[in-house]
Structure formats: C-alpha cells, structure tokens
Amino acid sequence: METLLISVLNGLVYGMLLFMLASGLTLIFSMMGVLNFAHASIYMLGAYLAFTISQFVGFFPALIIAPILCGLIGAAIEIWGLRRAHQNGHIAELLFTFGLVFIIQRVVQMTWGMLPMPYRVPPSLDFPLFVLYGSNFPAYRGFMLLISAAMLLSTWLLLKKTRVGLIIQAALTHPHMVSALGHNVPRVFTTVFAGGCLLAGLAGVIGGNYQTTEPGMADSMGPIVFVVVVFGGLGSLAGCFVASIVMGMIQTFAVVIDYSVADVLRPLGLAISGDTLLTEVLTVPVARIGALLPFVMMVTILFFRPRGLMGTRDT
Amino acid sequence: MRSRWLILVLVAVAIALPWGFYDWGHHRHAGFLISMLSQAGMMIILALSYNMLLGQAGLFSLCHATFFGIGGYAMVHFLNAAGKDELPLPMEVMPLLAGLSGLGLAILFGAMATKQRATAFAMITLGIGELMATAALMFHHFFGGEGGVTTDRMIDNSLFGLTYSSGIQVYYLIVAWTLIAVALMYYLTLTPLGRMANATRDNYERAQFIGYDPRMVRFIQFALSGFFAGIGGGLYAITYEIVTFDALAAPLSANALLMAYIGGTTVFGGPILGAILITLLQSGVSLLSNSWLVYVGVMFIAMVIFAPSGLAGIIQAHGPIKRAGRLGRLTLPYLRLVLPALALLLGFVGLVELMSFLTIGAAQGKKLVLFGNAIDVHATMPWVISAASLVWGAVWLRFAAAGFHRVWENLSAEVRR
C-alpha cells in the first residue's frame, strides 16, 4: 500500500514534467505542422541556464529568467531558421530541427563541459514535505507539482479565456482566414514556438535538479517525450495530458514490479526453462525492462489505433 | 556516357588505392587506410539505402540503423554457426543472409510505420529505433547486452579459397558487395516501383488516383531499404568481428541521414559522395578536434537552408552551363567567394575550438597548439581575432554571394535561351 501511494505521487510528478515538455511540442506541432526535434535540447538548455543563473542570483530568479531566455532562443530559431527552412518544404523543417539537436548538444558540451553539473535542489525546498508510512515525500517534488499545475492552469486560461488564445486557436485551424482578418500569422507562429520553448525551458529548470543536469539529458528525455506525443495522438492536448500521466505512472511503477511474464504463467501450469531468446524475454522481470515499456506501448497503440489515444488526424 | 566513365574510375580507384599505400619494405598494407576504405564501403550502402526512403520516397526515417544493426547481429550468429559447421555456406554469400534478416525486420516494422507519412512516420521510426536500441542493451541472448556479441570470420569456407585473415581480403569482399548493392539499388530506381516511390513523394493524391496504393509502395520501398541496410550491417560484422549496440543506436541512424542529405538526396550518386566525405571527416577531423560533430551539424543546417539538393545537387546545377561551354565565366565569381568564405570558416573554427579547449580540452588535459605555438585559450586576443574574422567574413560573404548570384542568374538565363 505504501509503495503504491508513493509511486502514484512520484508518477504524477514525472508525468507532469513530461506534460510540460509534451504540451509545448503538441502546440507547436498542431499549429505549424513542425515536429520540433530540438524540444528536448531546449529542455536541457533550460536546466543548464538555470544552473548558471542560480549560482549568481539564486534559484527563484533563475526559475523566471531561464525559461524566458529559452523562449527568446526559440523565437530566434523560428525567425532566422525555421522560416527559411520552411521555403524548402516540410521535410526540410524536420531536418532543420533535427540538425539543431546536434548543434545544441555540442554547444552545451563546449560551454559547460562533459561532466554532470552540481545543480541541486535549493536549500529552502530541501526538506521532507510529509511522511507517508515511514517514507518521506520531498518538498521539492511538491513544488514541482505546484509549478506544473500552475503552468497547466495558466496555459489553459490563456488559450481558452483570452483574446490572444482565441487568435492562436483560430490560427491552428484556419490560418488563411485569420490572416485575412488582419492578424499577423507568422508572428502568432513565432509566439507559439517561443511559448513552447519557454515551457520546455521551465521544465528544464525544475527537472534539471530532479534528474541530473548532464549533456545526455536531452537524448534520454527526447524519445520519451515523442512517445508521449504519439501515444496521446498528434495534435491533441488532452490526449497528450493523459499520455503524460500514464507514461509517468508506468515509468515509476515498472521499477517496483519484480514480476515477469513467466511468473504470471507459472500458476497456469506453464513452466518455462531453457536458455533461448524467447525464454529470456519471458523471464526478464518488469523492473529491468522499465526503459523499454514506453516504446513497446507506442508500437502497440500504433498497431491498434494508428492515430493515437485521442488523435484527430492522420498525417 | 560520362557517368559511366566516372563509375569505372571510382571502381578502379577503390581497387587500386590500397596498393598505392602498400609498405613494400615490410610487405604490409596501410591498416588505417584499409579500415577507412572498408568503413566507407559500408557507409555507402547505408547512405544509399537510406536515400531509398528520404530521397526517393520522401520518407524521413530515424530508425535506419536498426536494420543495419540487425544485419550485423544476425551475421555474427550466422558466422558463429558456420564456425561450428552448422551452416555450410561460403563467406561470399553470407551478407545476403544478413540482408534477409534486415528485410524480415523491415517488413515487421514497415507494416506499422508506413501507415503514416511525414512527421508521424518520423516519430514512429524514432520510437522503433529507440525500442531496438534499448532492447539490445537488455537482452543478452541475442544482442549480448552492453558488451555486444563477437565472432571469428575465418570460417574456412570460401568460393575462391580465401581465408579472410587479412584486412585486404575483407576489403575486396566489401568492394564487391558494395558494387552489387549499388547496382541493385540503381536498378530499383528504374523499375516501376522506384518511379511510383517518386510519385508518392511528389504527389500523394495523384499517385492514388492512378490506381496505386501509396502505402504499399512505401512499404515495399521501406522493406527493400531494410534489406540493403542489412547487407551493410553484415559487412560491418565481418570487418570488425564484434557488433555492439552502437551498430543499431540512434547516432548511426542520424549519420545515415547526414551522409545522404549532405551528399544530395535528389541525385542517385549523392549519398555515395556524402558517405565518402563524412567517413573522411570522421576519421580525419575527429582525430584533430573534439567538436567535429559541430562542424557536421552546422554544415547540415546550412545545407538544409541554402542548398536543399545537397552537394551533388550543386554540382548538377552546373550541368546546363557546362554544356553551353560557359563554365569559364564562373571562375572569377567563384574566386571572389574564396576569401570571404575562408575568413568566415577560420573565424568559426577558431571560436569553436577555443570554446571546446576551454572546457572539454581542459578536462582532457590537452592544449591548443597552432603551427607549433601553444595558444592560451584564456587570453582575449585569439577570441577577438576569431570573432572579428567571423563577422567580417560573414558580412563580406553576403555581398560577394549577392554578386555571384547575379552572375549565376544572368548565365542561366543566357543558357536557357
């Protein structure tokens, strides 16, 4: 019971972090039709920037400054890179963001070095929030939940209740009409791209000291975020939310499940022995293949429902 | 006609080059050269088979190394079986088995991935690639976990009585298979399948109207490209006698993309050019610089924005002017570009190297040495010089490029007339 509750909380924290990344990716995708491969790289950049800034002015100013810097970087990428690549077609845009992954990765390595950064949880948040069946729940995770919930709420309010959100929503589906009504659609695109990068940067700030800030963090986070977006259905924010939480739960629960397929089959009278590839697949405990599960899930859902959980379109 | 000569020259060079660097004193081949050429052979197969997707069918795949890697892993197990006399097949046909393994897996994954195209296809293949790479680290029976699987290529079963104990014999096997694979892939572009792949790339709806199922076309193209990648992976296993998860992980998929795109996806020979260039860069520049990937990355992005048809596309664009016999009039405009381009390049390389020696180099205890002089990366002067060179080169190149563009447009207009 206690592992269950703690795992649910941890899964929620990780899922919300995933959603912060995936929501930006989904927004950018549904508006511009561009999959930003460099999204996880911006996440990494956010963590590194937050580390450097927090050394000078402390964690809480960094929480504001670093995402804004990431947003500005995103705007610059959109204006000077993506727009030019757009003229060469759809694949060129994908390739462009893919190339950015390399460059950001190496630039981070050149600026901060190859070693993990000592980016720690701020002392003011470094205490157990409450004790549950003898195990602590760190206050910082509560803080992460708070930040991501606030982000979720404000994004939702911005999109649904303001004029800006109205224009963005309209530009999602009817860009030509919006442009005919006198709105600057390219600027709306830039805003959305910058906003998505801002969210990724924010996720980096609070995720950087939750995980580790090191040059490989973009490579480890990137594929998971893409899986979330595909699993939830391309272009669907609600699906993206569900998928993020599901993925967060799976990732945390997989670690504590020490059963394999063979353990399930044994009561049914099927004993598995021998040493072949098949028996290895069947006898490996779930805890060991936790990293594999997101991809297995993605392939499975694509097999049965190619457009994802709540996807509205086939691309 | 001319391209036929080019092919003959290339083949002759590929066969003769190892002997040009033969050490007659010690009766030894230059090992570095042979391993580099072997690597180039495999990479040519990988890049060309990747271009069957990106260039010919407009499919942006991110799991191409999966099929290369599975070919490699399968090859190791085939060789081990052959070593135990369980598989009585000569070495020369073994890469075909590796190719079939790649084909099998590509059929399985292709059935899933090719239901979608463009962005969704890219993401699904990304997931498939990660799935296989993660699985390779976890399952020891087939993939050997982190250590990979090893084999011994001397199976003592050859059509020509070769033992494959030395690198040069393996190299000629690679040359032969590369030629076969390249010829087959070229032939495929001439078949109705190749033409329909182009059609589904250019206009999906019209291809449907003609009566073809674009998904089927994509699926067959995907499966066949997996077949050729598998052959490449088989050659990889023969050469290195060890296959680790590097052979199917994402960096190699990215490499395939870089090679095909930088070389040029619109021309059949483009990826060959890209594969040779990147292999040279990889084995040459990576010894000198920690940050060679930055250069490749920047080159790639520059190509995406300024020259989407790649190096081969740039060369091809000169065709009409050359046929009109006016290539000479481009010499001066080109010469004008050289100086600003050099300044830009120097400034950029300078800044990148200074930065990388400040962090990565310092961690490795290396020092930046230029023309025998150690350069202090903490001093202001090198940074100022590099930055100035970069900015000055960029501004000058902009003007020079505008001038070049005018000459180019005029010439093209004249030639068209």
Interface residues (C-beta under 8 A of the other chain):
Chain A: F29 G33 V34 L35 G81 R84 A85 N88 G89 H90 I91 A92 L94 L95 F96 F98 G99 L100 F102 I103 Q105 R106 V107 Q109 M110 T111 W112 G113 M114 L115 D219 P223 F226 V227 V229 V230 L234 D275 T276 L277 E280 V281 V284 R288 I289 A291 L292 F295 V296 M298 V299 L302 F303 P306 D314 T315
Chain B: L54 G58 F60 M112 K115 Q116 R117 A118 T119 A120 F121 A122 M123 I124 L126 G127 I128 E130 L131 T134 A135 M138 F139 H140 H141 F142 A250 A254 L257 Y261 S291 L293 V294 V296 G297 V298 F300 I301 V304 I305 P308 V352 M355 S356 L358 T359 I360 A362 A363
